[in-house]
Amino acid sequence: MLLTFPGPVALLVGTMPPMATGGCGPDDCSQALTTALDVILRAMPLGGVLTSGAWLTSWLPPWSTRWTPLRIAAAFLSPAPPLFVVLPVCDLPKG
């Protein structure tokens, strides 16, 4: 439920910067901008896998008191990967 908004926003925001900087090309963009975009684009698939793993971790263990701390930790960590994609986009260096 926590990913209703950050998940789609991360997908949208994470795919927009490469299209917006397509005019400068790989040779004319600054190295800092190229590095930041590479980090964002590599974090998107990894973030999807980590978020899916957190969801599975919070739902698959048996429903007993013993697994409650693990469920709570996984639920709180599941929004972290999409936020890791959205926050660097807000601080992209000038190209």
N, C-alpha and C positions, 0 to 999 in steps of 0.2 A: 504494500500500500504506500510505503514511503517513496517508492520510485515512480509513482504515477506522473509526477512532474519532472524530476531530474533526469530520468531515463531518456524520454523523447527530446528534452532540451539538449542533453549531451550529444545525442545523435545529430540534431540539427546544427548546433553550435560547432561541433567538432568537424563537420564536413564543409562548413561555409568558408573558413579562412583559406584553404587551398584554392578554392574557386575564385575568391576575391583577389588573391595574389597571382592568379594565372597570367596576368599581363606582364609582370616583371620577369617571369621565366626563372628557371633554376640558376641561370648564370648571373642575372642582374639583381636578385634579392640578396639582402645581407645574410651573412652566415648565422647571426643570432636568430633571425626570422626563420630561416630554413631549419635550424636545429629545433626551435620551438614547435614548428609545424610537424616535424618528424616525431617528436615526443608525443604530441597530441594524437597523431594518426596511429601510432603504435599502441597508445594507451586505450584506444576505443575497443579493439577486439579483446584485449586482455581484460579490460574492465567488464565486458559482457560475460566473460568466463568467470571472473571473480564474483560478480554479482549473482550469477546463476548458482555458483558454488555456495554462496552465503544463503541463498534461498533454500537450496536443498538441505544445507546443514541445519537450517532453522525448522524444517518440516519433516525430514526423514527419520531422525532418531525417535525411539519409542517415547510416547507421551507419559513420562514419569517425572517426578520431582528431581531425580538425579540429573536429567538432561536440561533442566531449566536454565542454568547459567550459560550453557553453550548456545541455547536458542536465543537468549537475550543478547549475547555478544554478537551473534551472526546477524540478528535483526538490526542492531545499531551500526554494524559495519557495512551493511549492504548498500547504503547510499554513497559510500566513500568513492568507489570507482567512477561513477558518473560525475561527481563533483571534481574529481581529479582531471577530468576532461574539460569541464566548463570553466574552472578558475584560471587555468593558464591562458585560455583564449581571451579572457578579460585583460590580460597583461602582456599581450604580444608586443614585441619590439617593432619599431618602425622599419619598414622595408626599404 
